[in-house]
Amino acid sequence: MRYHALACDYDGTLASSGKVSAETVAALKRVRDSGRKLILVTGRELDELREVFPELSLFDAVVAENGALLYCPATREERVLADPPPHRFVEALKSRGVSPLSQGHVIVATWKPHETATLEVIRELGLELQIIFNKEAVMVLPSGVNKASGLQHALSRLQLSAHNTVGVGDAENDHAFLSSCECAAAVANALPITKEYVDFVAERGHGEGVVELIERLIGNDLRDLEAKLTRHDILFGSGENGEQIRLPAYGRNMMIAGTSGGGKSTMATGLLERLAEKKYQYCIIDPEGDYSTLDGVVVLGDNHRPPNPEEVLDVLTAPDHDAVINLIGISIEHRPHFFIGLLRRIQELRDKRGRPHWILVDEAHHLLPASRPPHGELLMKGMIMITVHPERVARGVLSTIDTMIAIGDTADETIRNFAEAIGESAPVIPDEKLEPGEAMIWLDRSDHRAMWVRSAPPRTERERHNRKYMEGELAPDLSFYFTGPDRKLNLRAQNLHMFLQLADGLDDETWDYHLKRGDYSKWFRQALKDEDLARAIESMASSLSARESRAFVRTKIEERYTAPQ
């Protein structure tokens, strides 16, 4: 289910002449029965709202005073969300003959044509107040307080996201909260300017228009409106003519595939940054510790302690928390089993809250291998799979991929192998050599042609591999082995920390044997993808003693990587 909450304006939307019809009340009850939450967002003061609308208990939260007051009908708790204007402000309005004049916990309200006098008083007193219009009504509130800010407080209390919310209104003071909702609607009697702001305009007015929206919401979760929600699309990059290539923010599965070190993680990081900018919640399943340095994320698990599924759910329950689930503390052979169990728990949270909106799975060929296909119910939408070997990913998982992104020298082959694996004809693929940051994208499987695209880079290039290579556990085929000239040893260094530790205890003959063969620089270049470190070791003076060369290598490694504490 995409939409877990319906946020409604009162006057002119739910209500006509201040009253809500029995048919509209019945429709609101159906929303509650469907498992969704109801939020009332109104400019009215709470006491007068109680008088005109006795069914207030239908709502899980009420945002009153145009965003300045949050009320919970179930507990009758009132929470003032801003400081009221000073008393001298109201007295100054009265002295100028502003009438009628009402004052709530925060809001001060009057009617046109008193907006000019009100603005003059604000200026004379030097107050940081704003005037908000609601048709003929003139409302004064602290700067930054509006229906959108109030709705955000209500959603946080309910542990929901605006991206899982439908909003409906009719007037200019509704614009802020409507634009913050994933889907914005207006009733037929709405102001023309309000209709321009929204994704859907009902054919009927007032409460009947809300009923019309509710019928669509309960009937198909507004799937018929998805094509209109392009304002949420996420930038991926630019095409050959400079046009923007954008991806839908909901209901898609993507795969980024290509050779190791080719830039898959960089592309994924750019996508994640742009998702975060739009406040979509994401969760990264990180087998190798590649994403632990991302800004603003909660990292669960490290090389000493595996992540706890309960802690994962606690973090993701808050809509504004993104999470990295670091599996580096779990042995490679046990990671798929742990991942499937965790995915079930995340699916439960998504069923309840609609979040996390996106799940990124790195090393998908290890976590969702063809040899251990997941149960069908786990094949959800909103996933980004990253892999070197798409052909090794479970076929059932591959069949859910909507957008295929391939990088590297064999991008064309990657797309063709993917098409073959899912039993479809491959698209026409441009014959171009890809540079770093470029990709071939099969945007939709119904398309007959893939496109060249230059991905939009992340804001900053991060040294995300440092911790992985210093502390993590590299796979056996990527580890370094000290064997010596006669292969009497078989000492495995699965990370740089272990490499330095073993090097300190080696005999000089074994150390020099690998040094003179170029084994160290070869490992740094091929396994760690660190060309600069490899070249630094190659440039090392051949006259150095074993002790001196060890010290040189240690210094160069510690200059580039952070040693564990």
HELIX and SHEET records of a PDB file:
HELIX    1   1 ALA A   22  ASP A   33  1                                  12    
HELIX    2   2 LEU A   46  VAL A   52  1                                   7    
HELIX    3   3 LEU A   56  LEU A   58  5                                   3    
HELIX    4   4 GLU A   65  GLY A   67  5                                   3    
HELIX    5   5 HIS A   87  SER A   95  1                                   9    
HELIX    6   6 GLU A  115  LEU A  125  1                                  11    
HELIX    7   7 LYS A  147  LEU A  158  1                                  12    
HELIX    8   8 ALA A  162  ASN A  164  5                                   3    
HELIX    9   9 GLU A  172  ASP A  174  5                                   3    
HELIX   10  10 HIS A  175  SER A  180  1                                   6    
HELIX   11  11 PRO A  192  TYR A  197  1                                   6    
HELIX   12  12 HIS A  206  ASN A  220  1                                  15    
HELIX   13  13 ARG A  223  LYS A  228  5                                   6    
HELIX   14  14 THR A  230  HIS A  232  5                                   3    
HELIX   15  15 LYS A  264  GLU A  277  1                                  14    
HELIX   16  16 PRO A  309  THR A  317  1                                   9    
HELIX   17  17 ILE A  332  HIS A  334  5                                   3    
HELIX   18  18 ARG A  335  ARG A  353  1                                  19    
HELIX   19  19 ALA A  364  LEU A  367  1                                   4    
HELIX   20  20 GLY A  376  LEU A  378  5                                   3    
HELIX   21  21 PRO A  390  ARG A  392  5                                   3    
HELIX   22  22 ARG A  395  LEU A  398  1                                   4    
HELIX   23  23 ALA A  411  ALA A  421  1                                  11    
HELIX   24  24 ASN A  466  GLU A  471  1                                   6    
HELIX   25  25 PRO A  476  LEU A  478  5                                   3    
HELIX   26  26 LEU A  496  GLY A  505  1                                  10    
HELIX   27  27 ASP A  508  ARG A  517  1                                  10    
HELIX   28  28 ASP A  519  GLN A  526  1                                   8    
HELIX   29  29 GLU A  531  GLU A  538  1                                   8    
HELIX   30  30 ALA A  546  ARG A  560  1                                  15    
SHEET    1   A 8 GLU A  77  VAL A  80  0                                        
SHEET    2   A 8 LEU A  69  CYS A  72 -1                                        
SHEET    3   A 8 ALA A  61  ALA A  64 -1                                        
SHEET    4   A 8 LYS A  37  VAL A  41  1                                        
SHEET    5   A 8 ALA A   5  CYS A   8  1                                        
SHEET    6   A 8 THR A 165  GLY A 169  1                                        
SHEET    7   A 8 CYS A 183  ALA A 186  1                                        
SHEET    8   A 8 PHE A 200  VAL A 201  1                                        
SHEET    1   B 4 SER A 102  GLN A 103  0                                        
SHEET    2   B 4 VAL A 108  TRP A 111 -1                                        
SHEET    3   B 4 ALA A 137  PRO A 142 -1                                        
SHEET    4   B 4 LEU A 129  ASN A 134 -1                                        
SHEET    1   C11 GLN A 244  LEU A 247  0                                        
SHEET    2   C11 ILE A 234  SER A 238 -1                                        
SHEET    3   C11 MET A 451  SER A 455 -1                                        
SHEET    4   C11 GLU A 438  TRP A 442 -1                                        
SHEET    5   C11 THR A 403  ALA A 406 -1                                        
SHEET    6   C11 ASN A 253  ALA A 257  1                                        
SHEET    7   C11 MET A 383  THR A 387  1                                        
SHEET    8   C11 TRP A 358  VAL A 361  1                                        
SHEET    9   C11 TYR A 282  ASP A 286  1                                        
SHEET   10   C11 ASP A 322  ASN A 326  1                                        
SHEET   11   C11 VAL A 297  LEU A 300  1                                        
SHEET    1   D 2 PHE A 480  PHE A 482  0                                        
SHEET    2   D 2 LEU A 491  ALA A 493 -1                                        
END                                                                             
